[in-house]
Amino acid sequence: MNQPPADAQQVSIRRAPKVPVFLLLGALLGLLVALVATAAFPVDPLVGFAATFGYLCVYFIPAGLVLGALVALILDARSRRRARTVTVDHESVRDEGDTPGAN
C-alpha cells in the first residue's frame, strides 16, 4: 500500500467563522434595534430622545453581541463537523538570491 513519507502530517482543514466580525455585526444590529425602538414610540419630553436612545442601547447592544456570539459558535460547530483531514508534507525551498550578500 502507498504510505506517506516520514515527515508527512495529518492536518484538519475547515472554514472557521471570524468571531469578531459576528460580534461587530451583532452590536450594530443591537444599535439599529435600539434606534428603531426609540423612534417607534413617543418620546417623553422630560427625558428626551437621546437619553432614551442611550438607555435602550445599554440593553440592546449587549443583546446583539450575545446573539452574534451564538451565531458564530453555531457556525463554528458546524464547520468542525465538516472539517476534512488531509496529509501534508513539509517542504523547505531556499532561493539562493534571497541570501544576504548573494549577487
N, C-alpha and C positions, 0 to 999 in steps of 0.2 A: 504494500500500500504506500502511497505517496505521503511522506511525513514532512512537516515543515522544518526549516533549519533550526539549529540550536538557539539562535538569538531571536527567534520569532516569538511574538507575544499575542495573546488573545486580548482584544480590547472591545469595549461596547460602544457603539455609535448610536446616538439618539439626538433628536431635535428638542432641546430643552427651552422652555419659555424664559424670556428675560424678565425676572420678577420686578425690578424697578420700573419698567415700563407699565406693568399692570398696576403697580401701586400709584404711579402718577396718573394714569387714566382713571383709576378709582377715585382719587382725590379730586380730579377735575369733574368727574360725574357728581360727586357729593357737592361740590361748589355750585354746579349748574342746578342741581335739585334744590339747594338752599335758595338760590336766586329765584327760581320758579315758584317755590313755596312762599317766599316773601312777597312776590309780586301778585300772586293769585288771591291773596286775602287783603282786606282793607287794613291799612297801617294805623296804629294808634298814634294820634298826634302828639301825645306826651312822650312817646318813646322814639318814634321816627323810623324811617326806612333803614338807614344804615345800622342802627343798633339792633333792629330786628333781624336784619340780614346777618350781622356778625354773630348774634345769638344762635341762629339756625346753622351757621357754618360750624360752630363748635360741635354740633351733633352730627351733621350730615357729612362733613369731610372725613372724620374717623370712620363713619359707617361705610363710606366709599372706599377707604383704604382697606378695611376688613373684607369688603366684597371683592376688591381687586386681588387681594392676597389669596382668598379662597379660590377664585378662578385660576390664578397662577398655580396653586397647589394641585387643583384637579387636572389641569393640563400637564403638569409635571409628572403626576402619577400615570397619566395616560401615555406620556412619552416613554416612561420607563417600561411599560408593558410592550411597547412597540420597538424597543431597542433591538438592534442587530449586533451579533457578535462576529467579529472578523479577525483574521490573523494578519498581523503586520510584521514586517521585517525592518529592523533598524539598519539604516544605510548612512554612511558618512561620505560626503563628497567634498573634496578640497580643491579649490581652484588656485593654481599657482599664482595667478595675477592678484589674488586677494592678500597675499602675504606682504608685510611691510618690507620695503627695500627691493622688491622684485620689479624689474623693468620690462 
